[in-house]
Amino acid sequence: MRTSAPKAPARPRARRLDPPLIAWLTVIWMLLWSGPTWGNLFSGIVVAVVLCLVFPLPTVELALRLRPFGIVRLTGYLAYDMVVSSITVTRQALSRRWRPAAVIAVRLRCRTDLMIAATAVAVSCVPGGALVEVNGSSATLYLHIDDADDSRVVDRTRRDVWRLEALVVRAFGTREEIDRVAADPDPVPPPPPASPAPPDGKESRP
């Protein structure tokens, strides 16, 4: 009678430091704490290292590339946009004019979940437009904006999101994603989901 060999015990996941993951977590930490400062950089590195040691992740392909020139451009644009947007929001708050608000849809050109999430985080860090929802399946961001009755404001908001998306992808994206953001964006937002029909097939009446 042949006996099977005992199974070897499962090896625990190695607690190793992943420099690209640490850099990415540090960037997210600085964005969440309102911009790049030396204090945010140092604390972000510490938090990222602790997370990698306490919660080790299996080896996965993040499709993340660190491009120094792109990171510098993204950081500079975010710092500039935060200052300009803060001044604009303060001016609007001090004025007494009624500003109609609405939620607009902005379809992104990138398709990976990582780049969509990174763009959403970057957009939410800039004052002036509140991020309401992220639809990953259609790569669409939904933003709440003021002055929605002005088509120029709506168009400018969409252009700002697309510009920020391109900067994020050129800082951290793959070559395929960079080629995607080089194409012209689709100005037509996705149609709203259709309402379900009544169970009996008849139209409801008020």
Buried (B, 14 or more C-beta within 10 A) or exposed (E): EEEEEEEEEEEEEEEEEBEEBBBBBBBBBBBEBEBBEEEBBEBBBEBBBEBBEEEBEEEEEEBBBEBEEBBEBBBEBBEEBBEEBEEEBEEEEEEEEEEEEEEBBBBBBBEBEBBBBBBBBBBBBBBBBBBEEBBEEEBBBBBBBBBBEEEEBBEEBBEBBBBBBBBBBBBBBBEEBBEBBEEEBEEEBEEEEEEEEEEEEEEEEE
